[in-house]
Amino acid sequence: MFLMKREELKELLAERQGPCVSIYMPTEKGSIETRQNPVRLRKLLKEAERKLTASGVRTLAAKELLMPAGRMLEDNLFWQYQTGGLAVFLSKNIKRAYTLPLEFSEMAAVGDRFCVKQLLPLFAEDGRFYVLALSQRSVKLYQCSRYSAAEVDLRRAPRSIADLLELNPREKQLQFHAQSAGGAARGRAGMFHGHAEDTDEEKENVLTYFHSVDRGVNAALSPAGGPLVLAGVDYLTRIYEKANSYPRLAEGRIAGNPAELRPEELKDRAWELVRPGFEAAARSAVKRYGQLQDTPRASNRLKTILQAAGEGRVAELFVSAKDQRWGIYDDESGVIDVHASPDPCDMELLELCAARTLDHGGQVYALEPEKMPGRAPAAAVFRY
């Protein structure tokens, strides 16, 4: 899996040459369930085509716009390696598909801009974090959200000490000796040993290895990415700390051999370490809303928020990550019409709130429904 970086989100937000097609869907893992993924995408593509033609796009032009996603339907290898959710974005200038560690709600939307609300947990306060699982036999990097974990391709990092020795022939004298599985050595990690059996030399060799890993990690993550949690035995994590140059290395560690834990278990343990920092800003914002909710500086009325967002007055917006509100909103009259099920020309109104808030430099928090202030699908604190 390759990461979606903040710069790519900005590119999606900046696209205005519609029509813009946004498709979101959860993906299933397992031999039987995997077969349902292309079926679900095919259904969403048909829905997108229907909405395109309803908006005035010729049928041939609609099919041509959707063609890159249509090719994915027959790509069996692609569907076998899905983890998390699939997001597809198609316009005249942009044709992208992302597999991301989020639980998406199904959506096929057409408009003059892309729908990005479901991506916001990756970049907001309850967003992404990373786990670097360290062992002398392998190194794995996972991008995680609170609910999922997916491995990141560390293309620029050696995956094991053997890989590093291939890159550095002069180090081939280095040997790896696994500790005995029995006696006093039970549970201990293997150690690197040179011919001189010099402890300092062993550490330097591991440090050299981890410097290469660190370069690969930094190439995969942007400096503004989420916190990075180390998982591994104490001997390795202490050495990696010396090699690390990623600016958001978390203080806590996941102790023990990460090879004995499933990615979901690593994610859960890492979440407990990073959760206080993630939730602090969102808690402060919700508290501000509570202090202002009975004043003109705050509202959970969708119509009021849409108008304020269009005027650039929304400082902090809270939107339900799982809910959708389809309908029509007219800027000039202020008339809003919310529909129980989406009509072909409807827009997703929570998405419109988020996009307008981001356009004017506001902060958007995509929260679980039970964490929304007043349990409304949208709430906002206004600048004035």
N, C-alpha and C positions, 0 to 999 in steps of 0.2 A: 504494500500500500504506500502511496505517496501522499505527502501532507498537503493540505490547503493552507496557504499562508495569507496573512492579512492583506498583502498587496493584491492578491487575487480577489479577495472580497471587495476591495476598493474598485477593482476593474469591473466587477459585476454591478456594483452600485452606480458606476459612472456610465454604463451602457444606456443609451437613450434612443438608438436607432431600432425601433420596434419594427415588426412584432418580436417580443422576447418571450420564449417558451421556457418555463420552469417546471421541472418534473421531480417529485420526491417520492420515494417508496422505501419501505423496509425490505430487507432481504433475509431469506431463510437459509440456514445451514443444514446440511445433511443430504444424503443421496436422494431421498424422495422429495423433501421440501425444496431443494434447489431447483427442481424442475418447474416449480410454480413461479420462480422469479421472472423468467422471460414472459410467461403468460401475463403476469401482473403489469410488466412494462408495456406489452402489446396493447393491453386495455387502456393504459394511460396515454399512449401515443394516439390511439383512436379518439380519446377524449380531447386531446390537444388539437388534433386535426379538425374536429367538430367546432371547437372554439375559434380556431383560426379562420375557417370559412364563414362562421357566423359574424366575425369582425370585418369581413369584406375581402379576405385574402383568397385568391383563386385556388382551386383545388390542387392544380399542378404545382403551384408555388408552395402551398402548404406541405405537400408530400416531399418536395425538394428540401425544404427547411428541416423537416424531421428525419430525413434520410440517414444522417450520421448515427442517430440513436437507433434507427431501424436495423442498421448493420449489426448492432450489438446483440440482437435477438438470436442470431445463429452462431454466436461466438461461445461455444460450449466451455472452452477453457476459462473465459472471463467469468462465467457464472459459477464455476466450481470454486473460485477463490473470493467470493463475496463475504465480507464480514461487516456488520453494522448496517448502514443505510446507503442508498444510491441517490445521488443528486445529479440531474442533467440540465444543462443550460444551453439553449440554442438561439442564436440571432444571426443577423447578417455578418457580424464581426466576431462572434464568440461561439465556439462549439466545444463544450467541455463536459466531462462526466467525472464525478468523484465518488469513491467509496470512502465513507467517513464513519467514525465511531459514534454515531448518534442513532437514536430510535426515531426515524422520521414518520410523520403521518402522511398518508397518501395524498398527493396533490398533482394536478396538471393545470397550470395556470398560463394564460396568455395576456400580455399587456404591453405597455410602452416601456416597461423596465422589468428587470428580473425580481422575483420574490426571494428574499434572503433571510426572512425571519427564522426559519428552521435551522439556519447555519449559525445564528448568533451565540448559542451556548458554547461553540468552539472558541469564541473570541471574548465573551463576556465573563462576568465574575464567577459564574458556575461553569467554567469552560474546560479547556483541555489541560492535561498535564501528561508527563512522560515518565516511563519507567525504563531504566537501563539495567538489564539483567547481566551481571558480570560473572563469568567463570573462565578458567584457563582453557577450556575446550571450546567455548563459544561466547559470543556477545550478541544480545538481542535488544532492540529498542522498540518500545510499544508506545503508541499514542493512545491516550485514554480519555474518556469522559467519565462522568460518575457512573454511567450505565454500561459501558462497553470498552473493549480494548482491541487494538489491531496492530499487527507488527508493521514497523516502518522499514523500508529497504535502505540499509546502511551501505550504499554502493561504494562509498569512499573509505570504508573502514575495514581492516582485516577482521575476519570473523573468528579467528582462533590464532593461537601462538604459532601454529604451523604455517598459516598464511603469512604472518609477519616474517618468519624465517625465509620464506620464498622471496619476500621483498628485500630482505637483508641477508644475503648469502654469508657474509662474514660472521653472522650470529649462529650459524648452523651447529656450532659446537654445543649450543645450549641444549639441555636435555630435560625432559619432563618426567618426574617420578611421582606416581600416584602413591598416597599413603596406604598402608595396609588397611583392609576393611575390619580387621579385628584388633583386640587388645586396646592399648591406650590411644592408638591413633584413630579409633572409630569416630566417624563424623568429621574428621579434619579434611581440609581441602588438600589437593595435590600441591606440590611446590616445584618451582623451577630451580634447577641446579646447574651451574657450570662445572667444569672439570675441577676447579679449585674449591668447590663446595663453599663459596664465600657468600655469606648472607647478604652483605651489601651489594654484591654483584647480582645476586638473585633479584633483589628489589629493583635495581637499575634496569634489568632486563624487562621486568614486568612494567616498570614505569615507561620504558620505551614503547612497549606494546600499547599501553593505555594512552600515550600521546597520539598514536595513530588513530585509536578509537575516538579520542576527543575531537580530532579534526573531522572525522566522519560524522560525529554527532552534530557539530556546529554547522557542517555543510547541509545537514538535513533539517535543522531547526533554525528559525530566525531568532535574532537576539531578543525580540519582543515576545517570544513564545512562552508557554507556560512553564511551571516549575518542573524540574527533573529530579526524580527520586532514584537513588541507587539501591540495587538489590544484589546482595552477595555476602560472602563471608567477610568478617572484619578485616582480615589481612588484605583482601583485594580492594575493598571500598576505601580503606585508608590510603592506599597507594593511588587509587584513581583520583581522590581529592587533590593530590599534588599535581596530577596531569590536567585536571579540569580547567577549562577556560570559559565554559558556558555560564552566563551571568546569573541564572536563576536556579542554581543547585540547591535543592531542599536540604534542610538541616537533618531531618530524620532519615533513617535507613531501614530497609527491609532485610533483616539478618537471616543468614543461612544460605543454603544452596538454592538459587532460583530455579534450577532445573527440576526441582521436586514440586514446584508450584505451577498450576495452570495459569495462563495469562489473566483470566478473570480473577483468580486469587491474588495475583500480584496487583491488579488494579484496585481490588477492594482494600488491600493493606495500604497501598499508596494513598488512596482517597482519604483514609483516616489521618494521614500525616499532613496532607495539603488542604483538607477541608476548612480548618479555621481561617486560613488566609483568604480562601476563595469566598467564604460566606461573610467576611467582615464588611466589605464594601456594600454588598447587597443589603445586609442587615441595617447598616447606617442609612441607606437610601430609603428603605421601608419605614424606618423610624421617622425620618424627615416627613415622609408622606403622612404618617399618623399624626404628627404634630400640626400639619397644615390642612388636613382633610376637610375641616369644617370652614375653610376660608377660600377665597377666590384663587388661591395659589395652588390648589390641588383639585383633581376630579377623577372619577372613574366612569364618567359618561362618555361613551364612544364618540358621539357627535361633537362634544366640547373638545375632546382630545384631538380629533381630526382637524378641527378649525385651528386650534392652538399650534399643532404641529406644522400646518401649512404656513403659519405666520412666524415660525421660528421661535415660539415661546416655550417649547417643552425642554426643560433641563434634564429631567430623568423620566424615562418611560418604563413601565413594567407591562410586559405582555405575556400571556400564557403560552408556554412553549408547545402545548398540545392542542389548544383550541384554534378554531378558525371561525371567522365571521364573514360570510359572503354577502355582497349586495352592491348598491350604487350610492355614491356620495357626490353631490354637486357642490363645487366650491362656491359658486356665485350665490346660490340660494340658501346653501347650508342644509338642504334637504337630504336626509339619509333614509335608505330603504334596505333593511336587512332581510335576507331570504332564508328560509329553513333549509333549502338545498340550492346549490349554485346554479344560476342560469348561465348560458354560454358567454354573455357579455359582462358578467359580474366581476368585481375585483375583490380580493381578500382584504378586508378593511383593517385588520390588525397589522397585516403586512404594510399597508399604506401608512399607518401610524408610525411604524418602525422606520420605514424608508425616509419619511419626511423628517423625523427626529434626527436621524443620522446625517441627512443632508445639511442640517443646520448645527451640527456639532454637539447634539445632545447625547446622553448616555442611555443605552437600551439594555434592560435586564430581561432576559427570557427565562421565566421562572416556571416551576412546576405549578399546576393549577392550585394545589393546596397551599402554596406559599404566596399566592397573589394577594395583595392588600384588598380586604373586603371580599375575596373570592370572585371578583369581577374579572372578565377576560382582558381588561386593559385598565391601567391607572397611571396618572402622571403628576409630576410636580412641575409647576410652571416657573419660568424665570421672572415673570412679572404679571 
